[in-house]
Amino acid sequence: MVELEACFDREDRLFAFHPTQEQNAFEWLAKLRSQQVGWPDIRAEIDAFLREDGCSEDHIAEQIEVARSKFEPWLPDREAAMENLDPANHAFFD
């Protein structure tokens, strides 16, 4: 099963930037959904992973926002997220 690290570029630590990482992120999302994991827990896991990897605060914030925009509408607590969803950007991945 795909885990968080596989969703990031190894060199730049960009979330779902390349097609392989995008596929890994999709598989990780499916796993998270099956376990009813919500956005707050995912956010904390991404934050901890990037901090442990030595990423800057700005980079962490940017990558959390990228992940949030892709994942939050599809998670168990998505009803709250749907209120903030931009209808012009409703696709899972661009």
Secondary structure, DSSP 8 states (H G I E B T S, - for coil): ---GGGGB-TTT--BT-SHHHHHHHHHHHHHHHHTT--HHHHHHHHHHHHHHTT--HHHHHHHHHHHHHHHGGGSTTHHHHHTT--GGG-SS--
